[in-house]
Amino acid sequence: MNILVTGGAGFIGNHVVRLLVNKYPQYRIINVDALTYAGNLENLHDVENASNYVFEKINLLQADELSTIFTKYNINTVIHLAAESHVDRSIVSPLDFVYTNIIGTVNLLNAAKKYWKLNPSDKNLFYHISTDEVFGTLGATGLFAETSSYAPNSPYAASKASSDHFVRAYAETYNLPIVISNCSNNYGPFQFPEKLIPLFTNNIIEKKALPVYGDGNYTRDWLYVKDHALAIDLILHKGKIGSTYNIGGFNEWKNIDLVKLLCKLMDEKLNQPIGTSDKLITYVKDRPGHDKRYAIDANKIKNELNWQPSVNFEQGLNETIDWYLENTQWLKNVTSGNYQQYYEKMYFERQ
């Protein structure tokens, strides 16, 4: 299998690339990433010289270059992870999300359709990774199922919903072999510190405010990124063509409860009195279109593919915090922006 992974230098992508490179030496993994602000080649330093790994710096808006990659590497499988994914950024600049998440996805679909029409194979698969945010918001009860109606409430969610629809449309119209998964909130090592857990971890280290939106009672289902990568691996190999799978952590937390647990764990690890970090909590004005609650029904993937989370939230959070505390230089590089000027230059000089 020659697997094209888009966004492989990003948060979820680097875990998927690492898993595939190490687990399947007989596969060739081609990582395509534009290396925008959240793409960081330092995330893949441990596999960058593997014989079955290749990196190509390409933006999904470069349609001709995408087509060239399919021919150059005889791509028969796509794992499409590349996306603009931060809700706050989508509110400020929705067009960036339209270009990357919608037009970029269609460019990739067109490249796959064109190449696979000339090179049919039973290995051909377009695997599109999406989010639970396409379903909108839940009340106090209920879960998102694979059959839930789409009702996106932010420009980010709308762009991902649109990309999902295009993938489904290409399956119906052009008979493209596709599979889609919609995941809940991911957390773990290498996450860009604009998201809650790495941002607050870093802010506690630097004794900065912990900005909590609204009343802090927004509820999310949290999924450890390494468990997500394992689920992607399973769907890639055993998922039913044309199917959608929800991937969740069976793990709902209100934001304020998560933040207080994070504060407690950080106080313990930093050897400071319990309650020290709580004093940094600051309630800030809510963002527009903020969904009250997400929760995933992941029983389909559990029953059909025998997947379930390998760790509970407190264990996963402990491992995540430990990683950030052991990799403070990575945090400093990313928060300062140095990784974009330094590591990318070093990488290409080594090749």
Secondary structure as a PSIPRED ss2 file (coil, helix, strand):
# PSIPRED VFORMAT (PSIPRED V4.0)

   1 M C   1.000  0.000  0.000
   2 N E   0.000  0.000  1.000
   3 I E   0.000  0.000  1.000
   4 L E   0.000  0.000  1.000
   5 V E   0.000  0.000  1.000
   6 T E   0.000  0.000  1.000
   7 G C   1.000  0.000  0.000
   8 G C   1.000  0.000  0.000
   9 A C   1.000  0.000  0.000
  10 G C   1.000  0.000  0.000
  11 F H   0.000  1.000  0.000
  12 I H   0.000  1.000  0.000
  13 G H   0.000  1.000  0.000
  14 N H   0.000  1.000  0.000
  15 H H   0.000  1.000  0.000
  16 V H   0.000  1.000  0.000
  17 V H   0.000  1.000  0.000
  18 R H   0.000  1.000  0.000
  19 L H   0.000  1.000  0.000
  20 L H   0.000  1.000  0.000
  21 V H   0.000  1.000  0.000
  22 N H   0.000  1.000  0.000
  23 K H   0.000  1.000  0.000
  24 Y C   1.000  0.000  0.000
  25 P C   1.000  0.000  0.000
  26 Q C   1.000  0.000  0.000
  27 Y C   1.000  0.000  0.000
  28 R E   0.000  0.000  1.000
  29 I E   0.000  0.000  1.000
  30 I E   0.000  0.000  1.000
  31 N E   0.000  0.000  1.000
  32 V E   0.000  0.000  1.000
  33 D E   0.000  0.000  1.000
  34 A C   1.000  0.000  0.000
  35 L C   1.000  0.000  0.000
  36 T C   1.000  0.000  0.000
  37 Y C   1.000  0.000  0.000
  38 A C   1.000  0.000  0.000
  39 G C   1.000  0.000  0.000
  40 N C   1.000  0.000  0.000
  41 L H   0.000  1.000  0.000
  42 E H   0.000  1.000  0.000
  43 N H   0.000  1.000  0.000
  44 L H   0.000  1.000  0.000
  45 H C   1.000  0.000  0.000
  46 D C   1.000  0.000  0.000
  47 V C   1.000  0.000  0.000
  48 E C   1.000  0.000  0.000
  49 N C   1.000  0.000  0.000
  50 A C   1.000  0.000  0.000
  51 S C   1.000  0.000  0.000
  52 N C   1.000  0.000  0.000
  53 Y E   0.000  0.000  1.000
  54 V E   0.000  0.000  1.000
  55 F E   0.000  0.000  1.000
  56 E E   0.000  0.000  1.000
  57 K E   0.000  0.000  1.000
  58 I C   1.000  0.000  0.000
  59 N C   1.000  0.000  0.000
  60 L C   1.000  0.000  0.000
  61 L C   1.000  0.000  0.000
  62 Q C   1.000  0.000  0.000
  63 A H   0.000  1.000  0.000
  64 D H   0.000  1.000  0.000
  65 E H   0.000  1.000  0.000
  66 L H   0.000  1.000  0.000
  67 S H   0.000  1.000  0.000
  68 T H   0.000  1.000  0.000
  69 I H   0.000  1.000  0.000
  70 F H   0.000  1.000  0.000
  71 T H   0.000  1.000  0.000
  72 K H   0.000  1.000  0.000
  73 Y H   0.000  1.000  0.000
  74 N C   1.000  0.000  0.000
  75 I C   1.000  0.000  0.000
  76 N C   1.000  0.000  0.000
  77 T E   0.000  0.000  1.000
  78 V E   0.000  0.000  1.000
  79 I E   0.000  0.000  1.000
  80 H E   0.000  0.000  1.000
  81 L C   1.000  0.000  0.000
  82 A C   1.000  0.000  0.000
  83 A C   1.000  0.000  0.000
  84 E C   1.000  0.000  0.000
  85 S C   1.000  0.000  0.000
  86 H C   1.000  0.000  0.000
  87 V H   0.000  1.000  0.000
  88 D H   0.000  1.000  0.000
  89 R H   0.000  1.000  0.000
  90 S H   0.000  1.000  0.000
  91 I H   0.000  1.000  0.000
  92 V H   0.000  1.000  0.000
  93 S C   1.000  0.000  0.000
  94 P H   0.000  1.000  0.000
  95 L H   0.000  1.000  0.000
  96 D H   0.000  1.000  0.000
  97 F H   0.000  1.000  0.000
  98 V H   0.000  1.000  0.000
  99 Y H   0.000  1.000  0.000
 100 T H   0.000  1.000  0.000
 101 N H   0.000  1.000  0.000
 102 I H   0.000  1.000  0.000
 103 I H   0.000  1.000  0.000
 104 G H   0.000  1.000  0.000
 105 T H   0.000  1.000  0.000
 106 V H   0.000  1.000  0.000
 107 N H   0.000  1.000  0.000
 108 L H   0.000  1.000  0.000
 109 L H   0.000  1.000  0.000
 110 N H   0.000  1.000  0.000
 111 A H   0.000  1.000  0.000
 112 A H   0.000  1.000  0.000
 113 K H   0.000  1.000  0.000
 114 K H   0.000  1.000  0.000
 115 Y H   0.000  1.000  0.000
 116 W H   0.000  1.000  0.000
 117 K H   0.000  1.000  0.000
 118 L H   0.000  1.000  0.000
 119 N C   1.000  0.000  0.000
 120 P C   1.000  0.000  0.000
 121 S C   1.000  0.000  0.000
 122 D C   1.000  0.000  0.000
 123 K C   1.000  0.000  0.000
 124 N C   1.000  0.000  0.000
 125 L E   0.000  0.000  1.000
 126 F E   0.000  0.000  1.000
 127 Y E   0.000  0.000  1.000
 128 H E   0.000  0.000  1.000
 129 I E   0.000  0.000  1.000
 130 S E   0.000  0.000  1.000
 131 T E   0.000  0.000  1.000
 132 D H   0.000  1.000  0.000
 133 E H   0.000  1.000  0.000
 134 V H   0.000  1.000  0.000
 135 F H   0.000  1.000  0.000
 136 G C   1.000  0.000  0.000
 137 T C   1.000  0.000  0.000
 138 L C   1.000  0.000  0.000
 139 G C   1.000  0.000  0.000
 140 A C   1.000  0.000  0.000
 141 T C   1.000  0.000  0.000
 142 G C   1.000  0.000  0.000
 143 L C   1.000  0.000  0.000
 144 F E   0.000  0.000  1.000
 145 A C   1.000  0.000  0.000
 146 E C   1.000  0.000  0.000
 147 T C   1.000  0.000  0.000
 148 S C   1.000  0.000  0.000
 149 S C   1.000  0.000  0.000
 150 Y C   1.000  0.000  0.000
 151 A C   1.000  0.000  0.000
 152 P C   1.000  0.000  0.000
 153 N C   1.000  0.000  0.000
 154 S C   1.000  0.000  0.000
 155 P H   0.000  1.000  0.000
 156 Y H   0.000  1.000  0.000
 157 A H   0.000  1.000  0.000
 158 A H   0.000  1.000  0.000
 159 S H   0.000  1.000  0.000
 160 K H   0.000  1.000  0.000
 161 A H   0.000  1.000  0.000
 162 S H   0.000  1.000  0.000
 163 S H   0.000  1.000  0.000
 164 D H   0.000  1.000  0.000
 165 H H   0.000  1.000  0.000
 166 F H   0.000  1.000  0.000
 167 V H   0.000  1.000  0.000
 168 R H   0.000  1.000  0.000
 169 A H   0.000  1.000  0.000
 170 Y H   0.000  1.000  0.000
 171 A H   0.000  1.000  0.000
 172 E H   0.000  1.000  0.000
 173 T H   0.000  1.000  0.000
 174 Y H   0.000  1.000  0.000
 175 N C   1.000  0.000  0.000
 176 L C   1.000  0.000  0.000
 177 P C   1.000  0.000  0.000
 178 I E   0.000  0.000  1.000
 179 V E   0.000  0.000  1.000
 180 I E   0.000  0.000  1.000
 181 S E   0.000  0.000  1.000
 182 N E   0.000  0.000  1.000
 183 C E   0.000  0.000  1.000
 184 S C   1.000  0.000  0.000
 185 N E   0.000  0.000  1.000
 186 N E   0.000  0.000  1.000
 187 Y E   0.000  0.000  1.000
 188 G C   1.000  0.000  0.000
 189 P C   1.000  0.000  0.000
 190 F C   1.000  0.000  0.000
 191 Q C   1.000  0.000  0.000
 192 F C   1.000  0.000  0.000
 193 P C   1.000  0.000  0.000
 194 E C   1.000  0.000  0.000
 195 K C   1.000  0.000  0.000
 196 L H   0.000  1.000  0.000
 197 I H   0.000  1.000  0.000
 198 P H   0.000  1.000  0.000
 199 L H   0.000  1.000  0.000
 200 F H   0.000  1.000  0.000
 201 T H   0.000  1.000  0.000
 202 N H   0.000  1.000  0.000
 203 N H   0.000  1.000  0.000
 204 I H   0.000  1.000  0.000
 205 I H   0.000  1.000  0.000
 206 E C   1.000  0.000  0.000
 207 K C   1.000  0.000  0.000
 208 K C   1.000  0.000  0.000
 209 A C   1.000  0.000  0.000
 210 L E   0.000  0.000  1.000
 211 P E   0.000  0.000  1.000
 212 V E   0.000  0.000  1.000
 213 Y E   0.000  0.000  1.000
 214 G C   1.000  0.000  0.000
 215 D C   1.000  0.000  0.000
 216 G C   1.000  0.000  0.000
 217 N C   1.000  0.000  0.000
 218 Y C   1.000  0.000  0.000
 219 T E   0.000  0.000  1.000
 220 R E   0.000  0.000  1.000
 221 D E   0.000  0.000  1.000
 222 W E   0.000  0.000  1.000
 223 L E   0.000  0.000  1.000
 224 Y E   0.000  0.000  1.000
 225 V H   0.000  1.000  0.000
 226 K H   0.000  1.000  0.000
 227 D H   0.000  1.000  0.000
 228 H H   0.000  1.000  0.000
 229 A H   0.000  1.000  0.000
 230 L H   0.000  1.000  0.000
 231 A H   0.000  1.000  0.000
 232 I H   0.000  1.000  0.000
 233 D H   0.000  1.000  0.000
 234 L H   0.000  1.000  0.000
 235 I H   0.000  1.000  0.000
 236 L H   0.000  1.000  0.000
 237 H H   0.000  1.000  0.000
 238 K H   0.000  1.000  0.000
 239 G C   1.000  0.000  0.000
 240 K C   1.000  0.000  0.000
 241 I C   1.000  0.000  0.000
 242 G C   1.000  0.000  0.000
 243 S C   1.000  0.000  0.000
 244 T E   0.000  0.000  1.000
 245 Y E   0.000  0.000  1.000
 246 N E   0.000  0.000  1.000
 247 I E   0.000  0.000  1.000
 248 G C   1.000  0.000  0.000
 249 G C   1.000  0.000  0.000
 250 F C   1.000  0.000  0.000
 251 N C   1.000  0.000  0.000
 252 E E   0.000  0.000  1.000
 253 W E   0.000  0.000  1.000
 254 K E   0.000  0.000  1.000
 255 N H   0.000  1.000  0.000
 256 I H   0.000  1.000  0.000
 257 D H   0.000  1.000  0.000
 258 L H   0.000  1.000  0.000
 259 V H   0.000  1.000  0.000
 260 K H   0.000  1.000  0.000
 261 L H   0.000  1.000  0.000
 262 L H   0.000  1.000  0.000
 263 C H   0.000  1.000  0.000
 264 K H   0.000  1.000  0.000
 265 L H   0.000  1.000  0.000
 266 M H   0.000  1.000  0.000
 267 D H   0.000  1.000  0.000
 268 E H   0.000  1.000  0.000
 269 K H   0.000  1.000  0.000
 270 L C   1.000  0.000  0.000
 271 N C   1.000  0.000  0.000
 272 Q C   1.000  0.000  0.000
 273 P C   1.000  0.000  0.000
 274 I C   1.000  0.000  0.000
 275 G C   1.000  0.000  0.000
 276 T C   1.000  0.000  0.000
 277 S H   0.000  1.000  0.000
 278 D H   0.000  1.000  0.000
 279 K H   0.000  1.000  0.000
 280 L H   0.000  1.000  0.000
 281 I E   0.000  0.000  1.000
 282 T E   0.000  0.000  1.000
 283 Y E   0.000  0.000  1.000
 284 V E   0.000  0.000  1.000
 285 K C   1.000  0.000  0.000
 286 D C   1.000  0.000  0.000
 287 R C   1.000  0.000  0.000
 288 P C   1.000  0.000  0.000
 289 G C   1.000  0.000  0.000
 290 H C   1.000  0.000  0.000
 291 D C   1.000  0.000  0.000
 292 K C   1.000  0.000  0.000
 293 R E   0.000  0.000  1.000
 294 Y C   1.000  0.000  0.000
 295 A C   1.000  0.000  0.000
 296 I E   0.000  0.000  1.000
 297 D C   1.000  0.000  0.000
 298 A C   1.000  0.000  0.000
 299 N H   0.000  1.000  0.000
 300 K H   0.000  1.000  0.000
 301 I H   0.000  1.000  0.000
 302 K H   0.000  1.000  0.000
 303 N H   0.000  1.000  0.000
 304 E H   0.000  1.000  0.000
 305 L H   0.000  1.000  0.000
 306 N C   1.000  0.000  0.000
 307 W C   1.000  0.000  0.000
 308 Q C   1.000  0.000  0.000
 309 P C   1.000  0.000  0.000
 310 S C   1.000  0.000  0.000
 311 V C   1.000  0.000  0.000
 312 N C   1.000  0.000  0.000
 313 F H   0.000  1.000  0.000
 314 E H   0.000  1.000  0.000
 315 Q H   0.000  1.000  0.000
 316 G H   0.000  1.000  0.000
 317 L H   0.000  1.000  0.000
 318 N H   0.000  1.000  0.000
 319 E H   0.000  1.000  0.000
 320 T H   0.000  1.000  0.000
 321 I H   0.000  1.000  0.000
 322 D H   0.000  1.000  0.000
 323 W H   0.000  1.000  0.000
 324 Y H   0.000  1.000  0.000
 325 L H   0.000  1.000  0.000
 326 E H   0.000  1.000  0.000
 327 N C   1.000  0.000  0.000
 328 T H   0.000  1.000  0.000
 329 Q H   0.000  1.000  0.000
 330 W H   0.000  1.000  0.000
 331 L H   0.000  1.000  0.000
 332 K H   0.000  1.000  0.000
 333 N H   0.000  1.000  0.000
 334 V H   0.000  1.000  0.000
 335 T H   0.000  1.000  0.000
 336 S H   0.000  1.000  0.000
 337 G C   1.000  0.000  0.000
 338 N H   0.000  1.000  0.000
 339 Y H   0.000  1.000  0.000
 340 Q H   0.000  1.000  0.000
 341 Q H   0.000  1.000  0.000
 342 Y H   0.000  1.000  0.000
 343 Y H   0.000  1.000  0.000
 344 E H   0.000  1.000  0.000
 345 K H   0.000  1.000  0.000
 346 M H   0.000  1.000  0.000
 347 Y H   0.000  1.000  0.000
 348 F H   0.000  1.000  0.000
 349 E H   0.000  1.000  0.000
 350 R H   0.000  1.000  0.000
 351 Q C   1.000  0.000  0.000
